[in-house]
Amino acid sequence: MVSIPFTGRVAIVTGGASGIGAALVRALASAGASVVIADLDEAGGRAVGRETGAETAVVDVTDARAVAGLIDRVVSEHGALDLMFNNAGIAIAGTVDELTLDHWDRVIDVNLRGVVHGVHAAYPVMLRQGSGHIVNTASLAGLLPGPGLAPYAAVKHAVVGLSLSLRAEAAGHGVMVSAVCPGFIDTPLLDRVNPGLPQTEAGANAAALVRTLGKLYQPDLLARDVLRGVARNQALIVAPASARVAWRMARYAPSFTMRTIISGIRKRERARAAAGGAAATDGAAGGAGRDAAEVTEDTTASA
Ligand SMILES: NC(=O)c1ccc[n+]([C@@H]2O[C@H](COP(=O)([O-])OP(=O)(O)OC[C@H]3O[C@@H](n4cnc5c(N)ncnc54)[C@H](O)[C@@H]3O)[C@@H](O)[C@H]2O)c1
């Protein structure tokens, strides 16, 4: 466990009923924090709450008033808000030509506006306190090109931009801001791509495609990395190690990274055509995942 005293800290985790959020709730609770889970999923939130002692609130992060209301209540009941994890999110996958504006609107509403709502309500509280840490869950797709994931990647890049900009603004006021950029993590998200929206081939096959990459990183390990990154006040918390390799390569060799990604897509299109696939619309989430993996492998191989 990390050395920062999370004991007695008051934390809200949006999306805390499942996956990465639930793992953050477990890690924070076992480090002694008072945790409030904010999630749409009442039953899931209660289950994690029973297990960890966390409070639960049914909140839709797309509803700015509901998010602000929760933060007001937590501050008045606990006397402070020390940690705001804006983590709730959904996955959208498909090529730009097949995705509808509803796909775009939904991912902007949940994954970007949801974070904005949390920031907008929590930051003034932390400014008044002169302390606090906002931790926004972005993605490795917020640092790299994400073919087949364009709306998701666009929004995650926005979350990274928001977080780094606010980090600079907040630095003189005692408030810290970090963005978490995980590679693929083994959570139910991968099995519910394009939720409530027209399904795409990539969305339907995302979990299977991603799992062809091998054993996925587990959410409890990511939560450990995140708390360590928060304790160190890292601007970007990128994990696992393969994601850090891909990120470094995209920063230091962007043209090579782009060429590697494009050649990966072409290779799969040719394989599909050879296998009798009609249109070469490759598996988006898996495609992007394999691109990142290929980038990683290439980098590792050349290291
Ligand atoms: N799993 C991955 O591979 C991965 C990789 C990079 C980033 N992420 C990001 O991590 C975050 C958590 O994802 P996860 O993998 O744990 O997914 P998950 O599906 O396991 O959990 C997401 C949680 O968010 C909640 N949620 C969704 N919409 C909501 C809303 N409008 N209001 C409140 N709660 C809502 C869901 O009910 C769920 O409990 C997301 O922002 C996701 O984009 C995930």
The ligand as a Tripos MOL2 file, in Angstrom:
@<TRIPOS>MOLECULE
LIG
   44    48     1     0     0
SMALL
NO_CHARGES

@<TRIPOS>ATOM
      1 N1        -11.4550   -0.7830  -18.8430 N.am      1 LIG1
      2 C1        -10.5630   -0.2100  -19.6210 C.2       1 LIG1
      3 O1         -9.8860   -0.8720  -20.4300 O.2       1 LIG1
      4 C2        -10.3250    1.2830  -19.5320 C.ar      1 LIG1
      5 C3         -9.1490    1.7790  -20.1180 C.ar      1 LIG1
      6 C4         -8.8970    3.1400  -20.0600 C.ar      1 LIG1
      7 C5         -9.7910    3.9780  -19.4200 C.ar      1 LIG1
      8 N2        -10.9370    3.4810  -18.8750 N.ar      1 LIG1
      9 C6        -11.8410    4.4240  -18.2280 C.3       1 LIG1
     10 O2        -11.9770    4.0620  -16.8730 O.3       1 LIG1
     11 C7        -13.2320    4.5340  -16.3840 C.3       1 LIG1
     12 C8        -13.9290    3.4150  -15.6450 C.3       1 LIG1
     13 O3        -14.1590    2.3760  -16.5850 O.3       1 LIG1
     14 P1        -14.2670    0.8430  -16.1830 P.3       1 LIG1
     15 O4        -13.4430    0.1040  -17.1260 O.co2     1 LIG1
     16 O5        -14.0890    0.6760  -14.7410 O.co2     1 LIG1
     17 O6        -15.7880    0.5980  -16.6080 O.3       1 LIG1
     18 P2        -17.0100   -0.1140  -15.8690 P.3       1 LIG1
     19 O7        -18.0770   -0.2300  -16.8910 O.co2     1 LIG1
     20 O8        -16.5560   -1.3390  -15.1630 O.co2     1 LIG1
     21 O9        -17.4210    0.9600  -14.7770 O.3       1 LIG1
     22 C9        -17.9410    2.2150  -15.1470 C.3       1 LIG1
     23 C10       -18.9060    2.6530  -14.0650 C.3       1 LIG1
     24 O10       -19.3880    3.9430  -14.4490 O.3       1 LIG1
     25 C11       -20.7910    3.9760  -14.1970 C.3       1 LIG1
     26 N3        -21.4350    4.9680  -15.0470 N.ar      1 LIG1
     27 C12       -21.5760    4.9340  -16.4000 C.ar      1 LIG1
     28 N4        -22.2670    6.0090  -16.8010 N.ar      1 LIG1
     29 C13       -22.5450    6.7360  -15.6860 C.ar      1 LIG1
     30 C14       -23.2310    7.9560  -15.4530 C.ar      1 LIG1
     31 N5        -23.7890    8.6490  -16.4630 N.pl3     1 LIG1
     32 N6        -23.3200    8.4130  -14.1870 N.ar      1 LIG1
     33 C15       -22.7840    7.7190  -13.1590 C.ar      1 LIG1
     34 N7        -22.1420    6.5530  -13.3100 N.ar      1 LIG1
     35 C16       -22.0330    6.0740  -14.5630 C.ar      1 LIG1
     36 C17       -21.2660    2.5610  -14.5120 C.3       1 LIG1
     37 O11       -22.5260    2.2940  -13.8820 O.3       1 LIG1
     38 C18       -20.1290    1.7340  -13.9450 C.3       1 LIG1
     39 O12       -20.3470    1.4010  -12.5900 O.3       1 LIG1
     40 C19       -13.9810    5.0710  -17.5880 C.3       1 LIG1
     41 O13       -13.8600    6.4760  -17.6170 O.3       1 LIG1
     42 C20       -13.2500    4.4510  -18.7610 C.3       1 LIG1
     43 O14       -13.3660    5.2250  -19.9230 O.3       1 LIG1
     44 C21       -11.2090    2.1500  -18.9120 C.ar      1 LIG1
@<TRIPOS>BOND
     1     1     2 1
     2     2     3 2
     3     2     4 1
     4     4     5 ar
     5     4    44 ar
     6     5     6 ar
     7     6     7 ar
     8     7     8 ar
     9     8     9 1
    10     8    44 ar
    11     9    10 1
    12     9    42 1
    13    10    11 1
    14    11    12 1
    15    11    40 1
    16    12    13 1
    17    13    14 1
    18    14    15 2
    19    14    16 1
    20    14    17 1
    21    17    18 1
    22    18    19 2
    23    18    20 1
    24    18    21 1
    25    21    22 1
    26    22    23 1
    27    23    24 1
    28    23    38 1
    29    24    25 1
    30    25    26 1
    31    25    36 1
    32    26    27 ar
    33    26    35 ar
    34    27    28 ar
    35    28    29 ar
    36    29    30 ar
    37    29    35 ar
    38    30    31 1
    39    30    32 ar
    40    32    33 ar
    41    33    34 ar
    42    34    35 ar
    43    36    37 1
    44    36    38 1
    45    38    39 1
    46    40    41 1
    47    40    42 1
    48    42    43 1
@<TRIPOS>SUBSTRUCTURE
     1 LIG1         1 GROUP 0 **** ****
